[in-house]
Amino acid sequence: MSDTSVIPGSLAIRNLFEDLLGREVSVSSGNPLGAADLPTATIAIYTDPSQQMYAVLGMQLSLAANAGAALGLLPAGAAEDSIEMEKLLPNIAENVFELCNVLSSVFSNVEGAPRVKLYQVIYPGMDLPNDARAQLLALGKRLDLDIEVARYGKGILSLSIV
């Protein structure tokens, strides 16, 4: 079987965020999430049809809180509260889960690519499986972006393909 895993482009990520959030989103190349960011990050694990890990996506707390608040049409203050408490408010966490679920579509835009689906979302304070942690911090097939949601705020998105 040939390797059809392709890193999605930053334009695809930006378009998905803009379409979903209904507001302007700025995207630029950025630094990856570091080990110090992981305890407060939101991590999504994606699997292929054989339930093997396909990709790991990490969102810095500030990005998860701002995107989740924007998706739910909540005031920016709700995101600021989440950031200050270093955890996502329940309604923001639910919105971030939906965002992570929709983000699975960026993996299927390549002919012959497997159907990738969201397996699990790990929220700030939850234990991150060692294999997902290692994959997210590894060099290789990855995309690291600074994303800013207009009128909310910005943060880091790191995506690593297995």
DSSP file with accessible surface (Angstrom, degrees, kcal/mol):
  #  RESIDUE AA STRUCTURE BP1 BP2  ACC     N-H-->O    O-->H-N    N-H-->O    O-->H-N    TCO  KAPPA ALPHA  PHI   PSI    X-CA   Y-CA   Z-CA
    1    1 A M              0   0  218      0, 0.0     2,-0.1     0, 0.0     3,-0.0   0.000 360.0 360.0 360.0 131.9    0.0    0.0    0.0
    2    2 A S        -     0   0   90      1,-0.1     2,-0.8     2,-0.0     0, 0.0  -0.453 360.0-104.0 -80.4 155.7    1.4    3.4   -0.9
    3    3 A D        +     0   0  116      1,-0.2    -1,-0.1    -2,-0.1   110,-0.1  -0.683  42.6 168.3 -81.4 111.1    1.7    6.2    1.5
    4    4 A T        +     0   0   27     -2,-0.8     2,-0.4   108,-0.1    -1,-0.2   0.259  32.4 125.4-106.8  11.2   -1.1    8.7    0.8
    5    5 A S        +     0   0   14    157,-0.1     2,-0.4   108,-0.1    -2,-0.0  -0.587  36.3 178.0 -75.0 124.4   -0.7   10.7    4.0
    6    6 A V        -     0   0   71     -2,-0.4   104,-0.1   101,-0.2    -2,-0.0  -0.989  32.5-117.9-129.0 138.2   -0.2   14.3    3.0
    7    7 A I        -     0   0   55     -2,-0.4   135,-0.1   135,-0.1   100,-0.0  -0.601  37.5-119.8 -73.6 126.2    0.2   17.3    5.3
    8    8 A P        -     0   0   13      0, 0.0     2,-0.1     0, 0.0    -1,-0.1  -0.346  30.7-109.5 -64.8 150.1   -2.7   19.7    4.7
    9    9 A G     >  -     0   0   42     97,-0.1     4,-1.8     1,-0.1     3,-0.2  -0.391  19.9-115.4 -78.1 158.6   -1.8   23.1    3.6
   10   10 A S  H  > S+     0   0   56      1,-0.2     4,-2.8     2,-0.2     5,-0.2   0.838 116.1  59.6 -63.2 -29.9   -2.1   26.2    5.7
   11   11 A L  H  > S+     0   0  100      2,-0.2     4,-3.0     1,-0.2    -1,-0.2   0.917 103.5  50.3 -64.6 -41.7   -4.7   27.5    3.3
   12   12 A A  H  > S+     0   0   34      2,-0.2     4,-2.2     1,-0.2    -1,-0.2   0.914 112.5  47.3 -62.7 -40.3   -6.9   24.5    3.9
   13   13 A I  H  X S+     0   0    0     -4,-1.8     4,-2.6     2,-0.2    -2,-0.2   0.937 113.4  47.9 -65.9 -46.4   -6.7   25.0    7.6
   14   14 A R  H  X S+     0   0   72     -4,-2.8     4,-3.0     1,-0.2     5,-0.2   0.938 112.1  49.1 -60.7 -46.6   -7.4   28.7    7.4
   15   15 A N  H  X S+     0   0   59     -4,-3.0     4,-2.8     1,-0.2     5,-0.2   0.905 111.0  49.9 -61.5 -41.2  -10.4   28.2    5.1
   16   16 A L  H  X S+     0   0   21     -4,-2.2     4,-2.5    -5,-0.2     5,-0.2   0.943 112.8  46.5 -63.8 -46.1  -11.8   25.5    7.4
   17   17 A F  H  X S+     0   0    0     -4,-2.6     4,-3.0     1,-0.2     5,-0.3   0.934 114.8  47.3 -60.3 -46.3  -11.5   27.8   10.4
   18   18 A E  H  X>S+     0   0   46     -4,-3.0     4,-2.0     1,-0.2     5,-0.6   0.924 113.9  46.8 -62.7 -45.3  -13.0   30.8    8.6
   19   19 A D  H  <5S+     0   0  133     -4,-2.8    -1,-0.2    -5,-0.2    -2,-0.2   0.913 118.2  41.8 -63.2 -42.2  -15.9   28.8    7.2
   20   20 A L  H  <5S+     0   0   56     -4,-2.5    -2,-0.2    -5,-0.2    -1,-0.2   0.905 121.8  38.3 -73.6 -42.1  -16.6   27.2   10.6
   21   21 A L  H  <5S-     0   0    8     -4,-3.0    -2,-0.2    -5,-0.2    -1,-0.2   0.662  96.0-136.3 -85.9 -18.8  -16.2   30.3   12.8
   22   22 A G  T  <5S+     0   0   65     -4,-2.0     2,-0.3    -5,-0.3    -3,-0.2   0.814  70.6  87.3  68.8  30.2  -17.7   32.7   10.3
   23   23 A R  S   <S-     0   0   43     -5,-0.6    -1,-0.2    -6,-0.3    -2,-0.2  -0.962  88.0 -72.6-152.6 166.9  -15.0   35.3   10.8
   24   24 A E        -     0   0  130     -2,-0.3   126,-2.6    -3,-0.1     2,-0.4  -0.377  44.4-170.2 -67.5 137.6  -11.6   36.3    9.5
   25   25 A V  E     -A  149   0A   3    124,-0.2     2,-0.4    -2,-0.1   124,-0.2  -0.999   9.3-152.5-131.3 129.8   -8.8   34.1   10.5
   26   26 A S  E     -A  148   0A  57    122,-2.5   122,-2.8    -2,-0.4     2,-0.4  -0.883  14.1-172.3-103.3 136.4   -5.1   34.8   10.0
   27   27 A V  E     +A  147   0A  33     -2,-0.4     2,-0.3   120,-0.2   120,-0.2  -0.990  10.7 161.1-131.2 134.6   -2.6   32.0    9.6
   28   28 A S  E     -A  146   0A  64    118,-2.1   118,-3.1    -2,-0.4    -2,-0.0  -0.970  47.5 -83.8-145.0 160.4    1.2   32.0    9.4
   29   29 A S  E     +A  145   0A 107     -2,-0.3   116,-0.3   116,-0.2     2,-0.3  -0.366  59.4 169.4 -61.4 143.5    4.0   29.6    9.9
   30   30 A G        -     0   0   23    114,-2.2   114,-0.2   127,-0.1    -1,-0.1  -0.819  36.2 -75.2-144.9-175.6    4.9   29.3   13.5
   31   31 A N        -     0   0  127     -2,-0.3   126,-0.1     1,-0.1   114,-0.1  -0.572  53.6-106.1 -83.5 152.0    6.9   27.4   16.1
   32   32 A P        -     0   0   63      0, 0.0     2,-0.1     0, 0.0    -1,-0.1  -0.285  40.2 -89.0 -73.4 161.4    5.6   24.0   17.3
   33   33 A L        -     0   0    5    103,-0.1     2,-0.2    25,-0.1   124,-0.0  -0.475  48.7-141.2 -61.8 141.3    4.0   23.3   20.6
   34   34 A G    >>  -     0   0   29     -2,-0.1     3,-1.4    -3,-0.1     4,-0.9  -0.580  25.2-100.4-102.1 170.2    6.6   22.5   23.2
   35   35 A A  G >4 S+     0   0   48      1,-0.3     3,-0.7    -2,-0.2    -1,-0.1   0.855 122.6  58.9 -57.9 -33.5    6.5   20.0   26.0
   36   36 A A  G 34 S+     0   0   93      1,-0.2    -1,-0.3     2,-0.1     4,-0.2   0.752 102.8  53.7 -68.8 -23.3    5.7   22.8   28.4
   37   37 A D  G X> S+     0   0   46     -3,-1.4     3,-1.0     1,-0.2     4,-0.7   0.704  89.0  80.7 -80.2 -23.3    2.6   23.7   26.5
   38   38 A L  G X< S+     0   0   10     -4,-0.9     3,-0.8    -3,-0.7    -1,-0.2   0.838  79.5  61.8 -62.7 -37.7    1.1   20.1   26.5
   39   39 A P  G 34 S+     0   0   82      0, 0.0    86,-2.2     0, 0.0    -1,-0.2   0.828 117.7  31.1 -60.4 -26.9   -0.4   20.1   30.1
   40   40 A T  G <4 S+     0   0   36     -3,-1.0    -2,-0.2    84,-0.2     2,-0.1   0.383 102.3 102.6-109.0   3.0   -2.8   22.9   29.1
   41   41 A A  S << S-     0   0    2     -3,-0.8     2,-0.5    -4,-0.7    19,-0.2  -0.414  70.5-125.2 -82.9 160.2   -3.2   22.1   25.4
   42   42 A T  E     -B   59   0A   0     17,-2.5    17,-2.8    81,-0.1     2,-0.4  -0.938  30.5-164.3-102.2 126.5   -6.1   20.4   23.7
   43   43 A I  E     -BC  58 122A   1     79,-2.7    79,-3.4    -2,-0.5     2,-0.4  -0.946   7.9-163.2-119.0 130.9   -4.9   17.4   21.8
   44   44 A A  E     -BC  57 121A   0     13,-3.1    13,-2.8    -2,-0.4     2,-0.5  -0.952   5.5-156.7-113.8 133.1   -6.9   15.5   19.1
   45   45 A I  E     -BC  56 120A   8     75,-2.9    74,-3.2    -2,-0.4    75,-1.5  -0.938   9.4-163.7-110.0 129.1   -5.9   12.0   18.0
   46   46 A Y  E     -BC  55 118A   0      9,-2.8     8,-3.4    -2,-0.5     9,-1.4  -0.886   4.0-162.8-113.8 143.7   -7.1   10.8   14.6
   47   47 A T  E     -BC  53 117A   4     70,-2.6    70,-2.3    -2,-0.4     6,-0.2  -0.874  14.3-128.2-125.1 158.8   -7.2    7.2   13.4
   48   48 A D    >   -     0   0   33      4,-2.2     3,-2.3    -2,-0.3    68,-0.1  -0.308  50.4 -81.4 -90.7-179.6   -7.4    5.5   10.0
   49   49 A P  T 3  S+     0   0   91      0, 0.0    67,-0.1     0, 0.0    -1,-0.0   0.770 131.0  56.3 -59.4 -23.3   -9.9    2.7    9.2
   50   50 A S  T 3  S-     0   0   75      2,-0.1     3,-0.1     1,-0.0     0, 0.0   0.289 118.5-111.4 -91.1  13.7   -7.8    0.1   11.0
   51   51 A Q  S <  S+     0   0   93     -3,-2.3     2,-0.3     1,-0.3     3,-0.0   0.693  71.5 142.2  64.8  22.9   -7.9    2.2   14.2
   52   52 A Q        -     0   0  121      1,-0.1    -4,-2.2    -4,-0.0    -1,-0.3  -0.726  64.5 -94.7 -89.6 143.9   -4.1    3.0   13.9
   53   53 A M  E     +B   47   0A  41     -2,-0.3    -6,-0.3    -6,-0.2     3,-0.1  -0.357  46.8 171.7 -59.1 130.4   -3.0    6.5   14.9
   54   54 A Y  E     -     0   0A  18     -8,-3.4   108,-2.7     1,-0.4     2,-0.3   0.735  59.8  -7.6-108.6 -40.4   -2.9    8.6   11.7
   55   55 A A  E     -BD  46 161A   0     -9,-1.4    -9,-2.8   106,-0.3    -1,-0.4  -0.990  50.3-146.2-156.8 157.4   -2.3   12.1   13.1
   56   56 A V  E     -BD  45 160A   0    104,-2.5   104,-2.8    -2,-0.3     2,-0.4  -1.000  15.7-166.9-130.6 129.1   -2.1   14.1   16.3
   57   57 A L  E     -BD  44 159A   2    -13,-2.8   -13,-3.1    -2,-0.4     2,-0.4  -0.958   2.0-167.1-117.3 134.7   -3.2   17.7   16.5
   58   58 A G  E     -BD  43 158A   0    100,-3.4   100,-2.8    -2,-0.4     2,-0.5  -0.980   3.6-166.5-123.4 135.7   -2.4   20.1   19.3
   59   59 A M  E     -BD  42 157A   0    -17,-2.8   -17,-2.5    -2,-0.4    98,-0.2  -0.990  25.9-122.3-120.0 125.1   -3.9   23.4   20.0
   60   60 A Q     >  -     0   0   49     96,-2.7     4,-2.5    -2,-0.5     3,-0.5  -0.269  33.9-107.9 -55.6 148.3   -2.4   25.8   22.5
   61   61 A L  H  > S+     0   0   11      1,-0.2     4,-2.9   -24,-0.2     5,-0.3   0.890 119.2  54.2 -49.9 -43.1   -4.9   26.7   25.3
   62   62 A S  H  > S+     0   0   26      1,-0.2     4,-2.3     2,-0.2    -1,-0.2   0.907 110.7  45.0 -63.4 -39.0   -5.3   30.2   23.9
   63   63 A L  H  > S+     0   0    0     -3,-0.5     4,-3.0     2,-0.2     5,-0.4   0.942 114.2  48.3 -69.5 -45.3   -6.2   29.0   20.4
   64   64 A A  H  X S+     0   0    0     -4,-2.5     4,-2.5     1,-0.2     5,-0.2   0.938 114.9  45.8 -60.2 -45.4   -8.6   26.3   21.7
   65   65 A A  H  X S+     0   0    0     -4,-2.9     4,-2.2    -5,-0.3    -1,-0.2   0.931 116.6  43.9 -65.1 -44.9  -10.3   28.8   24.0
   66   66 A N  H  X S+     0   0    7     -4,-2.3     4,-2.4    -5,-0.3    -2,-0.2   0.923 117.0  44.5 -69.2 -43.2  -10.6   31.6   21.4
   67   67 A A  H  X S+     0   0    0     -4,-3.0     4,-2.6    -5,-0.2    -2,-0.2   0.915 114.4  50.2 -67.7 -41.2  -11.7   29.3   18.6
   68   68 A G  H  X S+     0   0    1     -4,-2.5     4,-1.7    -5,-0.4    -2,-0.2   0.901 112.6  46.4 -64.0 -40.0  -14.2   27.5   20.9
   69   69 A A  H  <>S+     0   0    0     -4,-2.2     5,-2.9    -5,-0.2    -2,-0.2   0.922 112.9  49.5 -67.6 -43.1  -15.7   30.8   22.1
   70   70 A A  H ><5S+     0   0    0     -4,-2.4     3,-1.4     1,-0.2    -2,-0.2   0.910 109.2  52.2 -63.0 -41.7  -15.9   32.1   18.5
   71   71 A L  H 3<5S+     0   0   45     -4,-2.6    -1,-0.2     1,-0.3    -2,-0.2   0.895 113.0  44.5 -61.7 -38.9  -17.6   29.0   17.3
   72   72 A G  T 3<5S-     0   0   29     -4,-1.7    -1,-0.3    -5,-0.2    -2,-0.2   0.342 111.9-120.2 -87.0   6.3  -20.2   29.2   20.1
   73   73 A L  T < 5 +     0   0  139     -3,-1.4    -3,-0.2     1,-0.2    -2,-0.1   0.829  61.8 153.0  55.8  34.6  -20.7   33.0   19.5
   74   74 A L      < -     0   0   37     -5,-2.9    -1,-0.2    -6,-0.2     5,-0.1  -0.580  51.9 -92.4 -87.8 157.0  -19.6   33.6   23.1
   75   75 A P    >>  -     0   0   94      0, 0.0     3,-1.7     0, 0.0     4,-0.8  -0.313  33.2-113.0 -66.9 154.7  -17.9   36.8   24.1
   76   76 A A  H 3> S+     0   0   27      1,-0.3     4,-2.2     2,-0.2     3,-0.4   0.795 114.1  70.8 -58.8 -26.4  -14.1   37.0   24.0
   77   77 A G  H 3> S+     0   0   28      1,-0.2     4,-2.3     2,-0.2    -1,-0.3   0.819  90.3  58.9 -61.2 -30.6  -14.3   37.3   27.8
   78   78 A A  H <> S+     0   0   15     -3,-1.7     4,-1.9     2,-0.2    -1,-0.2   0.910 107.2  46.7 -65.0 -40.2  -15.3   33.7   28.0
   79   79 A A  H  X S+     0   0    0     -4,-0.8     4,-2.4    -3,-0.4    -2,-0.2   0.920 110.6  52.5 -66.5 -41.8  -12.1   32.7   26.2
   80   80 A E  H  X S+     0   0  116     -4,-2.2     4,-2.5     1,-0.2    -2,-0.2   0.890 107.7  52.3 -61.9 -38.5  -10.1   34.9   28.5
   81   81 A D  H  X S+     0   0   85     -4,-2.3     4,-2.4     2,-0.2    -1,-0.2   0.919 109.3  49.4 -62.9 -43.6  -11.7   33.2   31.5
   82   82 A S  H  X>S+     0   0    0     -4,-1.9     5,-1.8     2,-0.2     4,-0.8   0.914 111.7  48.6 -61.1 -43.6  -10.7   29.8   30.2
   83   83 A I  H ><5S+     0   0   60     -4,-2.4     3,-0.7     1,-0.2    -2,-0.2   0.927 111.7  49.4 -64.0 -43.2   -7.1   30.9   29.6
   84   84 A E  H 3<5S+     0   0  165     -4,-2.5    -1,-0.2     1,-0.2    -2,-0.2   0.894 114.5  44.2 -63.9 -39.1   -6.9   32.4   33.1
   85   85 A M  H 3<5S-     0   0   91     -4,-2.4    -1,-0.2     2,-0.2    -2,-0.2   0.546 106.4-130.4 -80.6  -9.4   -8.2   29.3   34.7
   86   86 A E  T <<5S+     0   0  127     -4,-0.8     2,-0.3    -3,-0.7    -3,-0.2   0.816  78.3  81.6  59.0  34.7   -6.0   27.1   32.4
   87   87 A K  S   <S-     0   0  118     -5,-1.8     2,-0.4    -6,-0.2    -2,-0.2  -0.975  84.6-102.0-156.9 158.2   -8.9   24.9   31.4
   88   88 A L        -     0   0   17     -2,-0.3    -9,-0.1    36,-0.1    35,-0.0  -0.685  34.0-119.7 -86.2 134.4  -11.7   25.1   28.9
   89   89 A L     >  -     0   0   41     -2,-0.4     4,-3.0   -11,-0.2     3,-0.3  -0.381  35.3-107.1 -62.5 150.5  -15.2   26.0   30.2
   90   90 A P  H  > S+     0   0  110      0, 0.0     4,-2.1     0, 0.0     5,-0.2   0.874 118.8  47.3 -54.3 -42.5  -17.6   23.1   29.4
   91   91 A N  H  > S+     0   0   75      2,-0.2     4,-1.7     1,-0.2     5,-0.1   0.876 114.1  47.6 -70.0 -33.1  -19.4   24.9   26.6
   92   92 A I  H  > S+     0   0    0     -3,-0.3     4,-2.5     2,-0.2    -1,-0.2   0.918 109.5  53.6 -70.5 -41.2  -16.1   26.0   25.0
   93   93 A A  H  X S+     0   0   16     -4,-3.0     4,-2.3     1,-0.2    -2,-0.2   0.905 107.3  51.7 -59.5 -40.9  -14.8   22.4   25.3
   94   94 A E  H  X S+     0   0  133     -4,-2.1     4,-1.8    -5,-0.2    -1,-0.2   0.916 110.6  48.0 -62.6 -40.9  -17.8   21.1   23.5
   95   95 A N  H  X S+     0   0   30     -4,-1.7     4,-2.2     2,-0.2    -2,-0.2   0.886 109.8  52.3 -66.9 -38.1  -17.2   23.6   20.7
   96   96 A V  H  X S+     0   0    0     -4,-2.5     4,-2.9     2,-0.2     5,-0.2   0.892 105.6  55.3 -66.3 -37.2  -13.6   22.6   20.5
   97   97 A F  H  X S+     0   0   78     -4,-2.3     4,-2.4     1,-0.2    -1,-0.2   0.941 109.1  47.5 -58.6 -45.9  -14.6   18.9   20.2
   98   98 A E  H  X S+     0   0   89     -4,-1.8     4,-2.6     2,-0.2    -2,-0.2   0.899 110.7  51.7 -63.0 -40.4  -16.7   19.8   17.2
   99   99 A L  H  X S+     0   0    1     -4,-2.2     4,-2.3     1,-0.2    -2,-0.2   0.941 110.6  48.1 -61.3 -46.0  -13.9   21.9   15.6
  100  100 A C  H  X S+     0   0    0     -4,-2.9     4,-0.7     1,-0.2    -2,-0.2   0.893 110.8  52.1 -62.2 -38.5  -11.5   18.9   16.0
  101  101 A N  H >< S+     0   0   64     -4,-2.4     3,-1.1    -5,-0.2     4,-0.3   0.939 111.0  45.8 -63.8 -45.6  -14.1   16.6   14.5
  102  102 A V  H >< S+     0   0   53     -4,-2.6     3,-2.0     1,-0.3     4,-0.3   0.859 102.2  66.5 -67.2 -32.2  -14.5   18.8   11.5
  103  103 A L  H >< S+     0   0    1     -4,-2.3     3,-1.6     1,-0.3     4,-0.3   0.741  82.6  76.5 -62.7 -19.4  -10.7   19.2   11.1
  104  104 A S  G X< S+     0   0   19     -3,-1.1     3,-1.3    -4,-0.7     4,-0.4   0.784  81.0  71.1 -61.6 -22.2  -10.6   15.5   10.3
  105  105 A S  G X  S+     0   0   53     -3,-2.0     3,-1.1    -4,-0.3    -1,-0.3   0.763  82.1  69.9 -66.9 -22.9  -11.9   16.5    6.8
  106  106 A V  G <  S+     0   0   11     -3,-1.6     3,-0.5    -4,-0.3    -1,-0.2   0.714  94.3  56.8 -70.1 -16.3   -8.6   18.1    5.9
  107  107 A F  G <  S+     0   0    4     -3,-1.3     3,-0.4    -4,-0.3    -1,-0.2   0.662 100.2  57.8 -84.4 -18.2   -7.0   14.6    5.7
  108  108 A S  S <  S+     0   0   55     -3,-1.1    -1,-0.2    -4,-0.4    -2,-0.2   0.311  75.1  94.5 -97.8   9.3   -9.4   13.3    3.1
  109  109 A N        +     0   0  122     -3,-0.5     2,-0.5    -4,-0.2    -1,-0.2   0.317  68.8  85.4 -85.0  10.1   -8.8   15.8    0.4
  110  110 A V  S >  S-     0   0   52     -3,-0.4     3,-2.3     4,-0.1     2,-0.1  -0.942  88.4-111.1-114.2 130.3   -6.2   13.6   -1.3
  111  111 A E  T 3  S+     0   0  194     -2,-0.5    -2,-0.1     1,-0.3    -3,-0.0  -0.353 104.4  15.7 -60.1 130.7   -7.3   10.9   -3.8
  112  112 A G  T 3  S+     0   0   62      1,-0.3    -1,-0.3    -4,-0.1  -108,-0.1   0.400  91.2 140.1  86.9  -3.9   -6.7    7.5   -2.3
  113  113 A A    <   -     0   0   23     -3,-2.3    -1,-0.3    -5,-0.1  -108,-0.1  -0.423  57.0-107.6 -71.0 147.6   -6.3    8.8    1.2
  114  114 A P        -     0   0   25      0, 0.0     2,-0.8     0, 0.0    -4,-0.1  -0.309  36.8 -96.0 -70.1 159.5   -7.8    6.7    4.0
  115  115 A R        -     0   0  171     -7,-0.0     2,-0.4     2,-0.0   -10,-0.1  -0.692  47.4-161.3 -77.3 113.3  -11.0    7.9    5.7
  116  116 A V        -     0   0    4     -2,-0.8     2,-0.3   -12,-0.3   -68,-0.2  -0.804  10.7-177.3-100.5 137.5   -9.6    9.5    8.8
  117  117 A K  E     -C   47   0A  95    -70,-2.3   -70,-2.6    -2,-0.4     2,-0.3  -0.950  34.6 -94.8-135.2 158.3  -11.8   10.1   11.9
  118  118 A L  E     +C   46   0A  23     -2,-0.3   -72,-0.2   -72,-0.2     3,-0.1  -0.515  37.2 176.0 -68.7 127.9  -11.5   11.7   15.2
  119  119 A Y  E     -     0   0A 137    -74,-3.2     2,-0.3     1,-0.4   -73,-0.2   0.827  60.3 -10.7 -99.0 -45.5  -10.6    9.1   17.9
  120  120 A Q  E     -C   45   0A  68    -75,-1.5   -75,-2.9     2,-0.0     2,-0.5  -0.994  47.9-147.6-158.4 147.1  -10.2   11.1   21.0
  121  121 A V  E     -C   44   0A  12     -2,-0.3     2,-0.6   -77,-0.2   -77,-0.2  -0.988  14.2-159.0-119.1 129.0   -9.8   14.7   22.4
  122  122 A I  E     -C   43   0A   4    -79,-3.4   -79,-2.7    -2,-0.5     3,-0.1  -0.945  13.1-156.3-109.0 121.2   -7.7   15.2   25.4
  123  123 A Y    >   -     0   0   53     -2,-0.6     3,-2.4   -81,-0.2   -82,-0.1  -0.483  37.8 -66.0 -94.0 165.7   -8.5   18.5   27.2
  124  124 A P  T 3  S+     0   0   17      0, 0.0   -84,-0.2     0, 0.0    -1,-0.2  -0.193 123.1  21.2 -51.7 133.6   -6.2   20.5   29.5
  125  125 A G  T 3  S+     0   0   70    -86,-2.2     2,-0.2     1,-0.3   -85,-0.1   0.210  97.3 114.8  92.4 -15.7   -5.4   18.6   32.7
  126  126 A M  S <  S-     0   0   96     -3,-2.4    -1,-0.3   -87,-0.2     2,-0.3  -0.526  77.2 -95.6 -85.0 156.8   -6.1   15.2   31.3
  127  127 A D        -     0   0  156     -2,-0.2    -1,-0.1    -3,-0.1    -4,-0.1  -0.569  34.4-143.7 -73.6 130.7   -3.4   12.5   30.8
  128  128 A L        -     0   0   30     -2,-0.3    -1,-0.0    -6,-0.1     5,-0.0  -0.824  23.4-113.3 -95.2 125.1   -2.0   12.5   27.3
  129  129 A P     >  -     0   0   42      0, 0.0     4,-2.5     0, 0.0     5,-0.2  -0.296  23.6-124.1 -56.5 142.3   -1.1    9.0   26.0
  130  130 A N  H  > S+     0   0  133      1,-0.2     4,-2.7     2,-0.2     5,-0.2   0.850 108.8  53.4 -59.3 -38.8    2.7    8.6   25.6
  131  131 A D  H  > S+     0   0  103      2,-0.2     4,-2.2     1,-0.2    -1,-0.2   0.912 111.2  45.9 -66.6 -37.6    2.4    7.6   21.9
  132  132 A A  H  > S+     0   0    0      2,-0.2     4,-2.5     1,-0.2    -2,-0.2   0.912 112.9  50.6 -69.1 -40.7    0.4   10.7   21.1
  133  133 A R  H  X S+     0   0   96     -4,-2.5     4,-1.8     1,-0.2    -2,-0.2   0.945 111.7  47.2 -60.4 -48.4    2.8   12.9   23.1
  134  134 A A  H  X S+     0   0   63     -4,-2.7     4,-1.0     1,-0.2    -2,-0.2   0.907 113.0  49.1 -61.6 -41.9    5.8   11.5   21.3
  135  135 A Q  H >< S+     0   0   43     -4,-2.2     3,-0.5     1,-0.2    -1,-0.2   0.911 109.9  50.5 -65.5 -42.2    4.2   11.9   17.9
  136  136 A L  H 3< S+     0   0    1     -4,-2.5    -1,-0.2     1,-0.2    -2,-0.2   0.852 115.8  42.0 -66.6 -31.9    3.2   15.5   18.6
  137  137 A L  H 3< S+     0   0   65     -4,-1.8    -1,-0.2    -5,-0.2    -2,-0.2   0.555  96.8 103.6 -90.6  -9.0    6.7   16.5   19.7
  138  138 A A  S << S-     0   0   37     -4,-1.0     2,-0.1    -3,-0.5    -3,-0.0  -0.327  70.9-120.3 -76.5 155.2    8.5   14.5   16.9
  139  139 A L  S    S+     0   0  164     -2,-0.1     2,-0.4    21,-0.0    -1,-0.1  -0.464  71.4  70.2 -79.7 162.8   10.1   15.9   13.8
  140  140 A G  S    S+     0   0   61     -2,-0.1     2,-1.0     2,-0.1    22,-0.1  -0.984  91.1  15.6 134.4-140.7    8.8   14.6   10.5
  141  141 A K  S    S+     0   0   69     20,-0.4    20,-2.9    -2,-0.4     2,-0.3  -0.594  88.6 132.9 -74.4 102.9    5.6   15.2    8.6
  142  142 A R  E     - E   0 160A  40     -2,-1.0     2,-0.4    18,-0.2    18,-0.2  -0.981  46.2-151.1-152.8 162.4    4.2   18.2   10.5
  143  143 A L  E     - E   0 159A  29     16,-2.5    16,-2.8    -2,-0.3     2,-0.5  -0.995  12.6-171.0-137.4 126.1    2.6   21.6   10.2
  144  144 A D  E     + E   0 158A  27     -2,-0.4  -114,-2.2    14,-0.2     2,-0.3  -0.986  15.0 174.7-123.9 122.2    3.0   24.3   12.8
  145  145 A L  E     -AE  29 157A   1     12,-3.0    12,-2.7    -2,-0.5     2,-0.6  -0.943  33.1-139.5-130.4 147.9    0.9   27.4   12.5
  146  146 A D  E     -AE  28 156A  61   -118,-3.1  -118,-2.1    -2,-0.3     2,-0.4  -0.938  32.2-168.4 -97.6 124.1    0.2   30.6   14.4
  147  147 A I  E     -AE  27 155A   1      8,-3.0     8,-2.0    -2,-0.6     2,-0.5  -0.971   9.9-167.9-121.2 130.4   -3.6   31.2   14.1
  148  148 A E  E     -AE  26 154A  92   -122,-2.8  -122,-2.5    -2,-0.4     2,-0.6  -0.977   9.5-153.2-120.2 125.0   -5.4   34.4   15.0
  149  149 A V  E >>  -AE  25 153A   0      4,-3.2     3,-2.3    -2,-0.5     4,-1.5  -0.869  34.8-108.4 -96.0 119.0   -9.2   34.5   15.2
  150  150 A A  T 34 S+     0   0   25   -126,-2.6    -1,-0.0    -2,-0.6  -125,-0.0  -0.166  98.2   4.2 -52.2 134.9  -10.4   38.1   14.5
  151  151 A R  T 34 S+     0   0  195      1,-0.2    -1,-0.3  -128,-0.0   -75,-0.2   0.512 129.9  61.2  67.1   7.9  -11.7   39.9   17.7
  152  152 A Y  T <4 S-     0   0   36     -3,-2.3     2,-0.3     1,-0.2    -2,-0.2   0.614  97.3-101.0-120.7 -71.0  -10.8   36.9   19.9
  153  153 A G  E  <  - E   0 149A  17     -4,-1.5    -4,-3.2   -90,-0.1     2,-0.3  -0.979  26.7 -93.3 163.5-172.8   -7.1   36.1   20.0
  154  154 A K  E     + E   0 148A 134     -2,-0.3     2,-0.3    -6,-0.3    -6,-0.2  -0.793  31.2 155.0-131.7 171.4   -4.3   33.8   18.7
  155  155 A G  E     - E   0 147A   5     -8,-2.0    -8,-3.0    -2,-0.3     2,-0.3  -0.968  41.1 -72.8-177.0-177.6   -2.4   30.6   19.5
  156  156 A I  E     - E   0 146A  22     -2,-0.3   -96,-2.7   -10,-0.2     2,-0.4  -0.737  28.0-167.3 -99.9 138.9   -0.4   27.8   18.1
  157  157 A L  E     -DE  59 145A   0    -12,-2.7   -12,-3.0    -2,-0.3     2,-0.4  -0.998   8.7-173.6-120.1 125.7   -1.7   24.8   16.1
  158  158 A S  E     -DE  58 144A   0   -100,-2.8  -100,-3.4    -2,-0.4     2,-0.4  -0.986   1.4-174.1-121.1 132.3    0.6   21.8   15.7
  159  159 A L  E     -DE  57 143A   1    -16,-2.8   -16,-2.5    -2,-0.4     2,-0.5  -0.993   0.9-174.0-128.2 127.0   -0.3   18.9   13.5
  160  160 A S  E     -DE  56 142A   0   -104,-2.8  -104,-2.5    -2,-0.4     2,-0.4  -0.987  11.8-151.3-125.8 125.4    1.9   15.8   13.2
  161  161 A I  E      D   55   0A   4    -20,-2.9   -20,-0.4    -2,-0.5  -106,-0.3  -0.791 360.0 360.0 -94.6 134.4    1.2   13.0   10.7
  162  162 A V              0   0   86   -108,-2.7  -157,-0.1    -2,-0.4    -1,-0.0  -0.381 360.0 360.0 -68.3 360.0    2.3    9.5   11.7
